[in-house]
Amino acid sequence: MTQTSRKQSANANKTKADTEGLPGPVAVLRCAREQLAELTGQTVESVSSFERTEEGWDLAVEVLELVRVPDTMSLLATYTVTLDPQGDLTGYRRVRRYERGRADPPRPGGG
């Protein structure tokens, strides 16, 4: 692939948000992690899911809530986080709390 065709391909793949000057997923996820950590005082471990919506962004964020020894006994929580299209946090809610070493029970149907 030539340099010119790469640039054309990249331009063709730009989303509406890119052309409107809105931040992309990487910038939004980075900003969401920082904002949630500042508001909760907790350590954000990871973003386990994200989706762009008509109103902005919806994320599921894993947060370290309580450090224990051994580490597999530490308590983590999943938060749902909503952001506006610019990536500013508009709300969050803890939806699950679990020990690091425990997996979710299997769901019927293998899901």
PyMOL commands that set and color helices and strands:
alter all, ss='L'
color gray80, all
select helices_A, chain A and resi 3-12+16-19+25-40+71-73+108-110
alter helices_A, ss='H'
color red, helices_A
select strands_A, chain A and resi 43-52+57-66+75-83+89-99
alter strands_A, ss='S'
color yellow, strands_A
deselect
rebuild
show_as cartoon
